[in-house]
Amino acid sequence: MGVRDIAVVTGASSGIGEATARRLAKEGFHVVLAARRADRLIKIAEELAGTAIVCDVTSDASVAALAAAVAELDGRVTLLVNNAGGAIGTDYVEAGAVADWQAMFDVNVLGTLRVTQAFLPALVDSGAGTVVVISSTAGLIVYEGGGGYAAAKHAQTALTETLRLELCGRPVRVVEIDPGMVRTDEFALNRFGGDPDKAAAVYAGVAEPLVADDIADCVAWVATRPHHVNIDRLVVRPLAQAAQHKVHRVTS
């Protein structure tokens, strides 16, 4: 019987992270689910026969504890999915709160940095490692009211591209997935401070936005290609969204 492959997924207690954990478990990975909410995390992990580890990616100590706990598991870490992230507000640059920008940078960029640094030795040692970074189309183009989020996602994209260059010659693939409009239970709600009407307005008239399972499907696909195949960047939008500003909406 071979050594089992371990996949570590951050932000795994809901949305894209939860869907990705569920899909990777079906693909045969032993999934380590990492997030801040212990109750949700434990419930999902039990359903998947995975491992739940509470982790805050904005904390050096918490990420170090995550890596140490995973190192005690039976198996080899071959996949890391940097999914933890998020957006706060839609203020224009002239009115943007520095604290909001800092929080977005810390979770999206420095969170990815912390976790990637923590698991790179294990991924290299596996001989067949893959790092997947869930960024956004906001990391490729800017839009009004999205300065802070786009700045963080542009930085995350720069981190990912640089990492791929620096790992050239070592057995670790680096994949960036950039979703467009994805409807999940919490992303827009968190962005608008819990206002359900503002959150719903983002998707108003869009018959079929992407859902978390669509992105999980992308993660599973890139992760299960033959290891010599590196999908550098996968941009995925719903049919209704031709570009960041071009969205077909049906009015009743």
C-alpha positions in Angstrom: 0.0 0.0 0.0 1.4 3.4 -1.0 2.0 6.5 1.1 -1.1 8.6 1.3 -1.1 12.1 -0.2 -2.1 14.9 2.1 -3.7 18.1 0.8 -3.8 21.2 3.1 -6.6 23.6 2.4 -6.8 27.0 4.2 -10.1 28.8 4.7 -11.8 25.4 4.6 -14.7 26.0 6.9 -17.0 27.5 4.2 -17.3 28.5 0.6 -14.6 27.6 -1.9 -12.4 26.1 0.8 -15.1 23.8 2.0 -16.1 22.7 -1.5 -12.4 22.2 -2.4 -11.8 20.0 0.7 -14.9 17.9 -0.2 -13.8 17.4 -3.8 -10.2 16.6 -2.9 -11.3 14.0 -0.5 -13.2 12.3 -3.3 -10.0 12.4 -5.4 -8.3 10.3 -2.7 -6.4 12.9 -0.7 -6.3 12.9 3.0 -7.5 16.5 3.5 -6.2 18.8 6.3 -8.8 21.5 6.8 -7.5 24.7 8.3 -9.6 27.7 9.3 -10.5 29.8 12.4 -13.9 28.4 13.1 -13.4 25.1 15.0 -17.0 23.9 15.1 -17.6 24.1 11.4 -14.1 22.8 10.7 -14.5 19.7 12.9 -17.9 18.8 11.5 -16.7 18.9 7.9 -13.5 17.0 8.7 -15.5 14.3 10.4 -17.7 13.9 7.3 -14.6 13.6 5.1 -12.5 11.5 7.4 -10.0 14.3 7.2 -8.1 16.3 9.8 -9.3 19.6 11.3 -6.7 22.1 12.5 -7.7 25.5 13.8 -5.5 28.1 12.1 -5.4 31.9 11.6 -3.2 32.6 8.6 -2.5 36.1 9.8 -0.6 34.7 12.8 2.9 33.4 12.5 2.5 31.2 15.6 -0.8 29.7 14.4 0.7 28.8 11.0 3.8 27.3 12.6 1.5 25.2 14.8 -0.4 24.0 11.7 2.7 22.9 9.9 4.0 21.1 13.0 0.6 19.3 13.4 0.6 18.2 9.8 4.2 16.9 10.1 2.9 14.4 12.7 0.4 12.9 10.3 1.0 9.7 8.4 1.6 10.6 4.7 3.3 13.1 2.5 2.1 16.7 1.8 1.8 16.9 -2.0 -0.8 19.7 -2.3 -1.3 23.1 -0.6 -4.4 25.2 -1.5 -4.0 28.7 -0.3 -7.6 29.7 -0.3 -8.0 31.9 2.8 -8.7 35.5 1.8 -11.4 38.0 1.4 -12.5 41.5 0.7 -13.6 44.3 3.0 -15.7 47.2 1.7 -16.1 49.0 -1.6 -14.7 52.5 -0.6 -13.0 54.6 -3.2 -9.3 55.1 -2.7 -9.8 58.7 -1.3 -12.1 57.3 1.4 -10.6 53.9 2.0 -9.7 52.9 5.6 -6.1 52.0 6.1 -7.1 49.3 8.5 -9.3 47.6 5.9 -6.5 47.7 3.3 -4.1 46.3 5.9 -6.4 43.5 6.9 -6.9 42.5 3.3 -3.2 42.5 2.6 -2.5 40.5 5.7 -4.9 37.6 5.0 -4.6 37.5 1.2 -0.9 38.2 0.7 0.9 37.6 3.9 -1.4 34.7 4.8 -0.4 33.0 1.5 3.3 33.8 2.2 3.2 32.4 5.8 1.5 29.1 4.8 3.5 28.6 1.7 6.8 29.1 3.5 5.7 26.7 6.2 4.9 23.9 3.8 7.4 24.3 1.1 10.0 22.0 2.7 7.5 19.2 2.9 6.2 19.8 -0.7 9.8 19.7 -2.0 10.5 16.6 0.0 7.5 14.8 -1.5 9.0 15.0 -4.9 5.6 15.8 -6.4 4.4 19.0 -4.7 1.8 21.5 -5.9 0.9 24.9 -4.6 -2.5 26.3 -5.6 -3.2 29.9 -5.0 -6.9 31.0 -5.2 -6.5 34.7 -6.2 -9.1 36.6 -8.3 -9.7 38.4 -11.6 -9.2 41.4 -9.3 -5.6 40.4 -9.3 -5.4 41.0 -13.1 -7.5 44.2 -13.5 -8.7 47.1 -11.3 -12.2 48.6 -10.9 -13.8 51.5 -9.0 -14.4 50.7 -5.4 -12.1 47.8 -5.4 -8.8 49.4 -4.8 -7.9 47.7 -1.6 -9.0 44.2 -2.7 -7.4 44.6 -6.2 -4.2 45.8 -4.6 -4.0 42.8 -2.3 -4.9 40.3 -5.1 -2.4 41.9 -7.5 0.2 41.4 -4.8 -0.9 37.8 -4.3 -0.5 37.3 -8.1 3.0 38.8 -8.0 3.9 36.5 -5.1 2.7 33.4 -7.1 4.5 34.3 -10.3 7.7 35.0 -8.4 7.5 31.7 -6.5 7.1 29.8 -9.7 10.3 31.4 -11.1 12.2 30.7 -7.9 11.1 27.1 -7.7 12.1 26.3 -11.3 14.1 23.1 -11.2 12.5 21.8 -8.0 9.6 19.3 -8.0 6.9 21.8 -7.0 4.2 23.2 -9.4 2.7 26.6 -8.7 -0.8 27.2 -10.0 -2.9 30.4 -9.8 -6.7 30.2 -10.1 -8.4 33.5 -10.7 -12.2 33.3 -10.3 -14.6 36.0 -11.5 -18.1 36.3 -10.1 -18.6 33.4 -7.6 -21.7 33.3 -5.4 -21.0 31.9 -2.0 -22.8 32.2 1.3 -20.3 34.6 2.9 -17.9 36.4 0.5 -20.1 39.3 -0.5 -21.8 39.4 2.9 -18.5 39.8 4.6 -17.4 42.5 2.1 -20.5 44.6 2.9 -20.3 44.2 6.6 -23.1 41.7 6.9 -25.7 43.7 4.8 -27.7 41.0 3.0 -29.3 43.5 0.5 -26.0 44.9 -0.6 -24.6 41.4 -0.9 -27.5 40.2 -3.0 -27.3 43.2 -5.3 -23.9 42.0 -6.5 -25.5 39.0 -8.2 -28.9 40.6 -9.1 -30.1 39.5 -12.5 -27.2 37.1 -13.1 -28.9 33.8 -13.8 -26.0 31.5 -13.2 -23.0 33.0 -11.4 -20.2 30.5 -10.5 -20.6 28.6 -7.3 -18.0 27.2 -4.9 -18.1 23.7 -6.5 -17.1 25.2 -9.9 -13.8 26.4 -8.4 -13.3 23.2 -6.4 -13.6 21.4 -9.8 -10.8 23.6 -11.2 -8.6 22.9 -8.2 -9.1 19.2 -8.5 -8.4 19.3 -12.3 -5.1 21.2 -12.0 -4.0 19.1 -9.0 -4.6 15.8 -10.8 -2.8 16.5 -14.1 0.4 14.5 -14.6 3.1 16.2 -12.5 5.1 17.5 -15.5 2.0 19.6 -16.5 1.8 23.0 -14.7 -1.3 25.1 -15.3 0.3 28.4 -14.6 -3.0 30.4 -14.5 -6.6 29.5 -14.8 -9.1 32.4 -15.3 -12.7 31.3 -14.8 -15.8 33.4 -15.0 -19.5 32.6 -15.5 -20.9 32.8 -19.0 -22.7 36.0 -18.0 -19.5 37.8 -17.2 -17.4 38.6 -20.2 -15.1 40.9 -18.3 -14.8 42.6 -14.9 -17.3 45.3 -15.9 -19.3 43.4 -18.6 -22.0 41.3 -16.9 -25.2 40.3 -18.5 -28.1 40.8 -16.1 -31.7 39.8 -16.7 -34.3 42.3 -15.5 -37.9 41.2 -14.7 
